[in-house]
């Protein structure tokens, strides 16, 4: 009988690696692969009990199938810019299913297959520049996920010439990228049915698993209504959740009236955290500070949200510009107020700090308000030195 390891620091690191990587490839990251294999039993037990997710341990890779409670716009592939990118990517996956491991193929073969099965409302035309750019983005992601490897040529040249050839080779990972489903994939009519099928396997302690998935895979949880069952669970079992999360990870649970989230004191290099080093972060922290300072004007509703029009948010940005513009990054100093508003809204939506309603209304979420920031009073003097 193999010795049973406790949920120690190695298990905590293994859990964190699984959460932040699509998969752990043995050839690419042998140390991480070996660490997770050593702690496989305790990791599998904890993941199944708290998250209800499937851990796949293969001789070539380890993969945690991370299924969200609700899909969010920011959960997509960051490098993709439009639906066509995803459609081409999926068509390429279909093409790779018919390839043996290490089988070589040309870019022209891939292009021809994608054209023949592409499901869009209009056919693909590789003489169209935007179609070629979309294919390039999709192929680059195939390489980023290690589904194919380049033998000869450069995909970037397809940008200028639709007749450019590249020689690729299918890897052992290409047939394992898509997760398996209980039913034939074509039988699902929408994403809601896909998620519903996943929860059929997790009827036991479903509420707990929903809460754990939301806390670990989202920037935060927002109370949606007075008796939001997920948020009520967090408030009711706050102490138990805090103890469990802190004993199995480096994260800390924070619970406020209308929002809850996890934080980490010493983030790792592969973590995406807020605040970050981007110039937009300064403006968002200043926006939060301004709304707190003028809470008598910007009064939140019972869910902690502040509803503003685009014009009202632009007025606030103009006031922030008057206060702090000298300290802003050059890109923001040179942008118009509407452009700044659009960029800040995009970033806030990505971090679940805002939603844009129909009719040009912006719903500022309470998650924005948990952190504030401003430049020191003498920042202008520092800038001039």
One Martini backbone bead per residue (centre of mass of N, CA, C, O) as a GRO file, in nm:
protein
  385
    1UNK     BB    1   0.097   0.036   0.022
    2UNK     BB    2   0.063   0.359  -0.013
    3UNK     BB    3   0.146   0.643   0.113
    4UNK     BB    4  -0.012   0.899   0.297
    5UNK     BB    5  -0.049   1.226   0.235
    6UNK     BB    6  -0.063   1.528   0.331
    7UNK     BB    7  -0.186   1.861   0.323
    8UNK     BB    8   0.063   2.027   0.207
    9UNK     BB    9   0.265   2.239   0.037
   10UNK     BB   10   0.266   2.060  -0.214
   11UNK     BB   11  -0.041   2.044  -0.246
   12UNK     BB   12  -0.090   2.349  -0.267
   13UNK     BB   13   0.080   2.385  -0.524
   14UNK     BB   14  -0.071   2.182  -0.699
   15UNK     BB   15  -0.345   2.324  -0.687
   16UNK     BB   16  -0.249   2.593  -0.810
   17UNK     BB   17  -0.151   2.481  -1.080
   18UNK     BB   18  -0.425   2.363  -1.172
   19UNK     BB   19  -0.584   2.639  -1.165
   20UNK     BB   20  -0.351   2.803  -1.369
   21UNK     BB   21  -0.370   2.552  -1.571
   22UNK     BB   22  -0.479   2.367  -1.818
   23UNK     BB   23  -0.200   2.201  -1.813
   24UNK     BB   24   0.040   1.939  -1.728
   25UNK     BB   25   0.341   1.878  -1.880
   26UNK     BB   26   0.586   1.656  -1.861
   27UNK     BB   27   0.798   1.775  -2.067
   28UNK     BB   28   0.761   2.084  -1.978
   29UNK     BB   29   0.687   2.004  -1.643
   30UNK     BB   30   0.822   1.776  -1.446
   31UNK     BB   31   0.801   1.884  -1.154
   32UNK     BB   32   0.496   1.934  -1.144
   33UNK     BB   33   0.411   1.652  -1.224
   34UNK     BB   34   0.546   1.504  -0.985
   35UNK     BB   35   0.408   1.653  -0.752
   36UNK     BB   36   0.114   1.569  -0.824
   37UNK     BB   37   0.159   1.264  -0.816
   38UNK     BB   38   0.242   1.255  -0.512
   39UNK     BB   39  -0.057   1.420  -0.445
   40UNK     BB   40  -0.308   1.286  -0.578
   41UNK     BB   41  -0.498   1.182  -0.354
   42UNK     BB   42  -0.550   1.452  -0.196
   43UNK     BB   43  -0.637   1.615  -0.442
   44UNK     BB   44  -0.874   1.443  -0.540
   45UNK     BB   45  -1.039   1.457  -0.281
   46UNK     BB   46  -1.066   1.766  -0.256
   47UNK     BB   47  -1.180   1.833  -0.538
   48UNK     BB   48  -1.434   1.654  -0.514
   49UNK     BB   49  -1.553   1.770  -0.245
   50UNK     BB   50  -1.542   2.097  -0.322
   51UNK     BB   51  -1.584   2.093  -0.666
   52UNK     BB   52  -1.657   1.849  -0.859
   53UNK     BB   53  -1.393   1.762  -1.021
   54UNK     BB   54  -1.184   1.652  -1.283
   55UNK     BB   55  -0.897   1.440  -1.256
   56UNK     BB   56  -0.633   1.401  -1.494
   57UNK     BB   57  -0.404   1.119  -1.519
   58UNK     BB   58  -0.132   1.110  -1.735
   59UNK     BB   59   0.163   1.013  -1.879
   60UNK     BB   60   0.177   1.325  -2.023
   61UNK     BB   61  -0.052   1.445  -1.822
   62UNK     BB   62  -0.231   1.706  -1.633
   63UNK     BB   63  -0.594   1.757  -1.569
   64UNK     BB   64  -0.826   2.015  -1.490
   65UNK     BB   65  -1.173   2.037  -1.508
   66UNK     BB   66  -1.286   2.366  -1.548
   67UNK     BB   67  -1.610   2.438  -1.437
   68UNK     BB   68  -1.825   2.674  -1.438
   69UNK     BB   69  -2.110   2.811  -1.322
   70UNK     BB   70  -2.059   3.073  -1.506
   71UNK     BB   71  -2.019   3.228  -1.788
   72UNK     BB   72  -1.762   3.454  -1.894
   73UNK     BB   73  -1.609   3.676  -2.097
   74UNK     BB   74  -1.310   3.641  -1.956
   75UNK     BB   75  -1.285   3.311  -2.015
   76UNK     BB   76  -1.147   3.331  -2.260
   77UNK     BB   77  -0.930   3.376  -2.512
   78UNK     BB   78  -0.733   3.650  -2.509
   79UNK     BB   79  -0.626   3.642  -2.818
   80UNK     BB   80  -0.908   3.662  -2.897
   81UNK     BB   81  -1.144   3.879  -3.100
   82UNK     BB   82  -1.350   3.665  -3.233
   83UNK     BB   83  -1.563   3.415  -3.323
   84UNK     BB   84  -1.390   3.308  -3.560
   85UNK     BB   85  -1.154   3.203  -3.393
   86UNK     BB   86  -1.313   2.972  -3.254
   87UNK     BB   87  -1.416   2.826  -3.505
   88UNK     BB   88  -1.139   2.760  -3.626
   89UNK     BB   89  -1.027   2.611  -3.384
   90UNK     BB   90  -1.243   2.381  -3.387
   91UNK     BB   91  -1.185   2.284  -3.673
   92UNK     BB   92  -0.891   2.204  -3.607
   93UNK     BB   93  -0.960   1.989  -3.399
   94UNK     BB   94  -1.106   1.807  -3.598
   95UNK     BB   95  -0.861   1.757  -3.777
   96UNK     BB   96  -0.673   1.628  -3.547
   97UNK     BB   97  -0.843   1.370  -3.489
   98UNK     BB   98  -0.725   1.239  -3.775
   99UNK     BB   99  -0.445   1.235  -3.633
  100UNK     BB  100  -0.154   1.117  -3.569
  101UNK     BB  101   0.109   1.081  -3.393
  102UNK     BB  102   0.343   1.276  -3.569
  103UNK     BB  103   0.180   1.378  -3.789
  104UNK     BB  104   0.203   1.534  -4.095
  105UNK     BB  105   0.125   1.876  -4.217
  106UNK     BB  106  -0.024   2.124  -4.399
  107UNK     BB  107  -0.164   2.428  -4.410
  108UNK     BB  108  -0.342   2.374  -4.660
  109UNK     BB  109  -0.496   2.138  -4.535
  110UNK     BB  110  -0.618   2.292  -4.300
  111UNK     BB  111  -0.765   2.509  -4.466
  112UNK     BB  112  -0.947   2.318  -4.627
  113UNK     BB  113  -1.095   2.189  -4.385
  114UNK     BB  114  -1.205   2.445  -4.255
  115UNK     BB  115  -1.373   2.537  -4.499
  116UNK     BB  116  -1.562   2.275  -4.511
  117UNK     BB  117  -1.665   2.310  -4.179
  118UNK     BB  118  -1.753   2.586  -4.157
  119UNK     BB  119  -2.039   2.744  -3.970
  120UNK     BB  120  -2.080   3.002  -4.089
  121UNK     BB  121  -2.272   3.242  -4.274
  122UNK     BB  122  -1.989   3.245  -4.424
  123UNK     BB  123  -1.735   3.189  -4.614
  124UNK     BB  124  -1.414   3.124  -4.638
  125UNK     BB  125  -1.138   3.363  -4.731
  126UNK     BB  126  -0.792   3.375  -4.779
  127UNK     BB  127  -0.791   3.662  -4.931
  128UNK     BB  128  -0.882   3.763  -4.662
  129UNK     BB  129  -0.728   3.922  -4.414
  130UNK     BB  130  -0.911   3.863  -4.161
  131UNK     BB  131  -0.907   3.554  -4.202
  132UNK     BB  132  -0.604   3.513  -4.174
  133UNK     BB  133  -0.575   3.635  -3.889
  134UNK     BB  134  -0.760   3.430  -3.753
  135UNK     BB  135  -0.591   3.181  -3.819
  136UNK     BB  136  -0.333   3.268  -3.678
  137UNK     BB  137  -0.451   3.279  -3.393
  138UNK     BB  138  -0.536   2.981  -3.384
  139UNK     BB  139  -0.258   2.848  -3.439
  140UNK     BB  140  -0.112   2.975  -3.198
  141UNK     BB  141  -0.289   2.820  -2.991
  142UNK     BB  142  -0.213   2.537  -3.074
  143UNK     BB  143   0.083   2.587  -2.985
  144UNK     BB  144   0.038   2.686  -2.692
  145UNK     BB  145  -0.109   2.393  -2.624
  146UNK     BB  146   0.058   2.164  -2.780
  147UNK     BB  147  -0.095   2.036  -3.047
  148UNK     BB  148   0.139   2.161  -3.216
  149UNK     BB  149   0.426   2.158  -3.441
  150UNK     BB  150   0.693   2.309  -3.590
  151UNK     BB  151   0.899   2.223  -3.871
  152UNK     BB  152   0.825   2.439  -4.113
  153UNK     BB  153   0.806   2.765  -4.092
  154UNK     BB  154   0.569   3.060  -4.092
  155UNK     BB  155   0.263   3.189  -4.003
  156UNK     BB  156   0.309   3.501  -4.047
  157UNK     BB  157   0.321   3.483  -4.368
  158UNK     BB  158   0.008   3.451  -4.410
  159UNK     BB  159  -0.055   3.753  -4.388
  160UNK     BB  160   0.064   3.808  -4.703
  161UNK     BB  161   0.016   3.486  -4.794
  162UNK     BB  162  -0.213   3.233  -4.883
  163UNK     BB  163   0.034   3.033  -5.007
  164UNK     BB  164   0.164   2.970  -4.758
  165UNK     BB  165   0.388   2.736  -4.609
  166UNK     BB  166   0.344   2.485  -4.343
  167UNK     BB  167   0.496   2.252  -4.123
  168UNK     BB  168   0.336   2.004  -3.929
  169UNK     BB  169   0.273   1.843  -3.597
  170UNK     BB  170   0.122   1.614  -3.419
  171UNK     BB  171   0.032   1.558  -3.095
  172UNK     BB  172  -0.059   1.382  -2.811
  173UNK     BB  173  -0.261   1.624  -2.707
  174UNK     BB  174  -0.487   1.675  -2.929
  175UNK     BB  175  -0.701   1.441  -2.816
  176UNK     BB  176  -0.725   1.597  -2.504
  177UNK     BB  177  -0.846   1.883  -2.500
  178UNK     BB  178  -1.118   1.787  -2.499
  179UNK     BB  179  -1.381   1.719  -2.325
  180UNK     BB  180  -1.583   1.492  -2.197
  181UNK     BB  181  -1.915   1.354  -2.252
  182UNK     BB  182  -2.202   1.183  -2.177
  183UNK     BB  183  -2.283   1.297  -2.449
  184UNK     BB  184  -2.337   1.390  -2.744
  185UNK     BB  185  -2.240   1.694  -2.841
  186UNK     BB  186  -2.471   1.742  -3.066
  187UNK     BB  187  -2.716   1.723  -2.846
  188UNK     BB  188  -2.650   2.004  -2.768
  189UNK     BB  189  -2.809   2.326  -2.780
  190UNK     BB  190  -2.646   2.449  -2.527
  191UNK     BB  191  -2.465   2.561  -2.253
  192UNK     BB  192  -2.675   2.491  -2.035
  193UNK     BB  193  -2.670   2.181  -2.088
  194UNK     BB  194  -2.375   2.137  -2.017
  195UNK     BB  195  -2.394   2.229  -1.722
  196UNK     BB  196  -2.624   2.044  -1.629
  197UNK     BB  197  -2.464   1.780  -1.672
  198UNK     BB  198  -2.248   1.835  -1.459
  199UNK     BB  199  -2.454   1.852  -1.206
  200UNK     BB  200  -2.554   1.556  -1.215
  201UNK     BB  201  -2.263   1.469  -1.076
  202UNK     BB  202  -2.327   1.711  -0.825
  203UNK     BB  203  -2.566   1.676  -0.601
  204UNK     BB  204  -2.366   1.666  -0.383
  205UNK     BB  205  -2.305   1.952  -0.241
  206UNK     BB  206  -2.366   2.184  -0.453
  207UNK     BB  207  -2.333   2.455  -0.306
  208UNK     BB  208  -2.039   2.427  -0.226
  209UNK     BB  209  -1.927   2.391  -0.516
  210UNK     BB  210  -2.021   2.661  -0.624
  211UNK     BB  211  -1.864   2.841  -0.427
  212UNK     BB  212  -1.577   2.741  -0.484
  213UNK     BB  213  -1.575   2.806  -0.783
  214UNK     BB  214  -1.627   3.109  -0.758
  215UNK     BB  215  -1.387   3.188  -0.574
  216UNK     BB  216  -1.147   3.053  -0.760
  217UNK     BB  217  -1.273   3.152  -1.072
  218UNK     BB  218  -1.320   3.446  -0.956
  219UNK     BB  219  -1.285   3.764  -0.847
  220UNK     BB  220  -1.599   3.743  -0.747
  221UNK     BB  221  -1.890   3.779  -0.536
  222UNK     BB  222  -2.227   3.864  -0.598
  223UNK     BB  223  -2.506   3.993  -0.469
  224UNK     BB  224  -2.817   3.954  -0.637
  225UNK     BB  225  -2.992   3.916  -0.372
  226UNK     BB  226  -3.121   3.897  -0.070
  227UNK     BB  227  -3.149   3.552  -0.111
  228UNK     BB  228  -2.874   3.451  -0.193
  229UNK     BB  229  -2.761   3.133  -0.163
  230UNK     BB  230  -2.454   3.159  -0.201
  231UNK     BB  231  -2.411   3.404  -0.007
  232UNK     BB  232  -2.541   3.276   0.242
  233UNK     BB  233  -2.335   3.050   0.270
  234UNK     BB  234  -2.091   3.229   0.326
  235UNK     BB  235  -2.204   3.368   0.582
  236UNK     BB  236  -2.272   3.109   0.747
  237UNK     BB  237  -1.964   2.964   0.664
  238UNK     BB  238  -1.716   3.151   0.703
  239UNK     BB  239  -1.526   3.012   0.910
  240UNK     BB  240  -1.501   2.740   0.763
  241UNK     BB  241  -1.394   2.851   0.498
  242UNK     BB  242  -1.145   2.995   0.604
  243UNK     BB  243  -1.003   2.747   0.725
  244UNK     BB  244  -0.994   2.573   0.467
  245UNK     BB  245  -0.853   2.767   0.267
  246UNK     BB  246  -0.595   2.827   0.451
  247UNK     BB  247  -0.518   2.502   0.468
  248UNK     BB  248  -0.511   2.475   0.117
  249UNK     BB  249  -0.394   2.775   0.086
  250UNK     BB  250  -0.286   3.125   0.014
  251UNK     BB  251  -0.565   3.221   0.075
  252UNK     BB  252  -0.812   3.485   0.142
  253UNK     BB  253  -1.110   3.559   0.297
  254UNK     BB  254  -1.362   3.799   0.187
  255UNK     BB  255  -1.642   3.961   0.362
  256UNK     BB  256  -1.920   4.137   0.260
  257UNK     BB  257  -2.226   4.249   0.212
  258UNK     BB  258  -2.197   4.217  -0.140
  259UNK     BB  259  -1.907   4.070  -0.119
  260UNK     BB  260  -1.666   3.815  -0.237
  261UNK     BB  261  -1.312   3.714  -0.183
  262UNK     BB  262  -0.984   3.649  -0.291
  263UNK     BB  263  -0.652   3.659  -0.153
  264UNK     BB  264  -0.292   3.745  -0.198
  265UNK     BB  265   0.018   3.830  -0.077
  266UNK     BB  266   0.209   3.625  -0.275
  267UNK     BB  267   0.224   3.626  -0.583
  268UNK     BB  268   0.265   3.463  -0.863
  269UNK     BB  269   0.369   3.486  -1.183
  270UNK     BB  270   0.094   3.333  -1.299
  271UNK     BB  271  -0.072   3.545  -1.179
  272UNK     BB  272  -0.384   3.726  -1.174
  273UNK     BB  273  -0.402   4.057  -1.047
  274UNK     BB  274  -0.555   4.290  -0.813
  275UNK     BB  275  -0.344   4.492  -0.858
  276UNK     BB  276  -0.146   4.609  -1.120
  277UNK     BB  277   0.082   4.753  -1.371
  278UNK     BB  278  -0.132   4.899  -1.504
  279UNK     BB  279  -0.253   5.208  -1.585
  280UNK     BB  280  -0.559   5.154  -1.523
  281UNK     BB  281  -0.536   5.102  -1.217
  282UNK     BB  282  -0.502   5.388  -1.116
  283UNK     BB  283  -0.783   5.486  -1.212
  284UNK     BB  284  -0.957   5.282  -1.051
  285UNK     BB  285  -0.859   5.366  -0.769
  286UNK     BB  286  -0.946   5.664  -0.802
  287UNK     BB  287  -1.243   5.607  -0.853
  288UNK     BB  288  -1.301   5.470  -0.585
  289UNK     BB  289  -1.216   5.707  -0.406
  290UNK     BB  290  -1.418   5.912  -0.519
  291UNK     BB  291  -1.681   5.758  -0.444
  292UNK     BB  292  -1.625   5.759  -0.141
  293UNK     BB  293  -1.593   6.076  -0.109
  294UNK     BB  294  -1.899   6.084  -0.277
  295UNK     BB  295  -2.144   5.917  -0.133
  296UNK     BB  296  -2.378   6.137  -0.140
  297UNK     BB  297  -2.399   6.110  -0.461
  298UNK     BB  298  -2.301   5.796  -0.476
  299UNK     BB  299  -2.556   5.584  -0.427
  300UNK     BB  300  -2.612   5.283  -0.330
  301UNK     BB  301  -2.774   5.011  -0.346
  302UNK     BB  302  -2.870   4.716  -0.188
  303UNK     BB  303  -2.619   4.576  -0.372
  304UNK     BB  304  -2.385   4.809  -0.405
  305UNK     BB  305  -2.469   4.975  -0.652
  306UNK     BB  306  -2.371   5.202  -0.919
  307UNK     BB  307  -2.559   5.415  -1.121
  308UNK     BB  308  -2.450   5.511  -1.454
  309UNK     BB  309  -2.375   5.710  -1.695
  310UNK     BB  310  -2.158   5.787  -1.931
  311UNK     BB  311  -2.153   6.090  -1.864
  312UNK     BB  312  -2.101   6.065  -1.557
  313UNK     BB  313  -1.832   5.914  -1.582
  314UNK     BB  314  -1.691   6.136  -1.748
  315UNK     BB  315  -1.704   6.349  -1.527
  316UNK     BB  316  -1.526   6.198  -1.329
  317UNK     BB  317  -1.278   6.177  -1.513
  318UNK     BB  318  -1.236   6.483  -1.534
  319UNK     BB  319  -1.178   6.517  -1.230
  320UNK     BB  320  -0.936   6.326  -1.225
  321UNK     BB  321  -0.769   6.480  -1.429
  322UNK     BB  322  -0.740   6.739  -1.258
  323UNK     BB  323  -0.589   6.584  -1.019
  324UNK     BB  324  -0.388   6.339  -1.188
  325UNK     BB  325  -0.270   6.363  -1.483
  326UNK     BB  326   0.041   6.402  -1.427
  327UNK     BB  327   0.053   6.082  -1.328
  328UNK     BB  328  -0.016   5.967  -1.581
  329UNK     BB  329  -0.001   5.801  -1.844
  330UNK     BB  330   0.042   5.895  -2.161
  331UNK     BB  331  -0.197   5.741  -2.290
  332UNK     BB  332  -0.411   5.891  -2.102
  333UNK     BB  333  -0.340   6.190  -2.153
  334UNK     BB  334  -0.413   6.155  -2.477
  335UNK     BB  335  -0.692   6.078  -2.417
  336UNK     BB  336  -1.008   6.072  -2.430
  337UNK     BB  337  -1.270   6.040  -2.228
  338UNK     BB  338  -1.431   5.820  -2.384
  339UNK     BB  339  -1.185   5.627  -2.409
  340UNK     BB  340  -1.139   5.588  -2.109
  341UNK     BB  341  -1.415   5.480  -2.039
  342UNK     BB  342  -1.404   5.229  -2.221
  343UNK     BB  343  -1.150   5.099  -2.091
  344UNK     BB  344  -1.249   5.085  -1.797
  345UNK     BB  345  -1.497   4.911  -1.854
  346UNK     BB  346  -1.346   4.667  -1.966
  347UNK     BB  347  -1.182   4.610  -1.709
  348UNK     BB  348  -1.419   4.588  -1.507
  349UNK     BB  349  -1.557   4.348  -1.648
  350UNK     BB  350  -1.317   4.151  -1.619
  351UNK     BB  351  -1.337   4.203  -1.281
  352UNK     BB  352  -1.638   4.236  -1.189
  353UNK     BB  353  -1.695   4.579  -1.150
  354UNK     BB  354  -1.889   4.576  -1.411
  355UNK     BB  355  -2.183   4.682  -1.600
  356UNK     BB  356  -2.364   4.698  -1.911
  357UNK     BB  357  -2.644   4.844  -1.991
  358UNK     BB  358  -2.909   4.927  -2.133
  359UNK     BB  359  -2.887   5.266  -2.221
  360UNK     BB  360  -2.594   5.357  -2.114
  361UNK     BB  361  -2.547   5.190  -1.852
  362UNK     BB  362  -2.357   5.177  -1.542
  363UNK     BB  363  -2.261   4.906  -1.319
  364UNK     BB  364  -2.125   4.944  -1.019
  365UNK     BB  365  -1.945   4.735  -0.827
  366UNK     BB  366  -1.838   4.653  -0.505
  367UNK     BB  367  -1.551   4.546  -0.586
  368UNK     BB  368  -1.424   4.824  -0.646
  369UNK     BB  369  -1.446   4.932  -0.329
  370UNK     BB  370  -1.221   4.755  -0.170
  371UNK     BB  371  -1.027   4.950  -0.337
  372UNK     BB  372  -0.797   5.225  -0.303
  373UNK     BB  373  -0.653   5.531  -0.462
  374UNK     BB  374  -0.377   5.773  -0.444
  375UNK     BB  375  -0.193   6.030  -0.470
  376UNK     BB  376   0.016   6.216  -0.335
  377UNK     BB  377   0.013   6.548  -0.262
  378UNK     BB  378   0.335   6.564  -0.385
  379UNK     BB  379   0.350   6.442  -0.684
  380UNK     BB  380   0.431   6.690  -0.858
  381UNK     BB  381   0.711   6.724  -0.732
  382UNK     BB  382   0.816   6.443  -0.814
  383UNK     BB  383   0.776   6.477  -1.123
  384UNK     BB  384   0.979   6.741  -1.139
  385UNK     BB  385   1.256   6.597  -1.033
   0.00000   0.00000   0.00000
